[in-house]
Amino acid sequence: MIEQILQDEFQINSLQIADIVSYLNHNGWQAVPHPNPYLLVFQGGTDDIGNPIQLVLPIQNTYEDSRRLIAKAINLLAVLQAKSPQEIIKLITQTRTSSVTS
């Protein structure tokens, strides 16, 4: 069974969209155009049948569905990288820290 993080868990509340975007950029994800100006969409490889894998984030943390989209993104990254959601959150936080100190 794959561990998942829930949208109401404290750890995702401390994540900022900019930190997740920075992490995605550092790990080869590419921003792709999307008609909804309130969403950020990233593509990072293909699935088992060759379809592009896309990750969707809100453009800011304050939208009603922001936590749900962030939780979904963290869970997707955890599955793709064979890590726990908590490890992904830690990696995102480390990316933020290294970006600030650089």
C-alpha positions in Angstrom: 0.0 0.0 0.0 1.3 3.4 -0.9 1.4 6.0 1.9 -0.4 9.2 1.1 -0.5 12.6 2.7 -3.9 14.1 3.3 -4.8 17.7 2.4 -5.4 18.6 6.1 -2.1 17.4 7.3 0.1 20.1 8.9 3.1 19.5 6.7 1.5 20.8 3.5 0.3 23.9 5.2 3.9 25.1 5.6 4.7 24.6 1.9 4.6 27.6 -0.4 3.8 27.2 -4.1 7.1 28.9 -5.0 9.0 26.3 -3.1 7.2 23.4 -4.9 7.8 25.2 -8.3 11.5 25.5 -7.4 11.7 21.8 -6.5 10.0 20.9 -9.7 12.3 23.1 -11.8 15.4 21.5 -10.0 14.1 18.0 -10.9 13.4 18.4 -14.6 9.7 19.2 -14.6 8.7 21.7 -17.3 5.9 24.3 -17.1 3.3 23.8 -19.8 0.7 26.3 -20.9 -2.8 25.9 -19.5 -5.9 27.9 -20.3 -6.8 28.4 -16.7 -4.8 31.3 -15.4 -5.2 30.2 -11.8 -3.3 26.9 -12.3 0.3 26.0 -12.9 0.8 22.8 -14.9 4.1 20.9 -15.1 5.0 17.9 -17.2 7.7 15.5 -16.0 8.1 12.5 -18.2 5.7 9.8 -19.4 3.6 7.1 -17.8 3.8 3.3 -18.6 1.9 3.8 -21.8 3.6 6.9 -23.0 1.2 9.6 -21.9 2.7 12.7 -20.4 2.6 12.9 -16.6 1.2 16.2 -15.5 1.2 17.8 -12.1 -1.2 20.7 -11.3 -0.8 23.4 -8.7 -2.7 26.5 -7.8 -0.9 29.8 -8.5 -1.3 30.7 -4.8 -1.8 29.0 -1.4 -5.0 30.9 -0.5 -7.5 29.2 -2.9 -10.2 27.0 -1.5 -8.7 23.9 -3.2 -5.0 24.8 -2.8 -4.4 22.2 0.0 -6.1 19.5 -2.1 -4.0 20.2 -5.2 -0.8 20.5 -3.1 -1.5 17.1 -1.4 -2.3 15.5 -4.8 1.0 16.9 -6.2 3.0 15.6 -3.1 1.4 12.2 -3.4 2.2 12.0 -7.2 5.8 13.0 -6.6 6.1 10.4 -3.8 4.9 7.6 -6.1 7.0 8.7 -9.0 10.2 8.9 -6.8 9.4 5.9 -4.6 9.6 8.0 -1.5 7.2 8.8 1.3 5.2 12.1 1.1 7.1 13.3 4.2 10.4 12.7 2.3 9.1 14.7 -0.6 8.1 17.6 1.7 11.6 17.5 3.3 13.2 17.6 -0.1 11.1 20.6 -1.1 12.0 22.3 2.1 15.7 21.6 1.5 15.4 23.0 -2.0 14.0 26.2 -0.5 16.8 26.4 2.0 19.5 25.8 -0.6 17.9 28.5 -2.9 17.9 31.0 -0.1 21.5 30.4 0.9 22.8 30.4 -2.7 
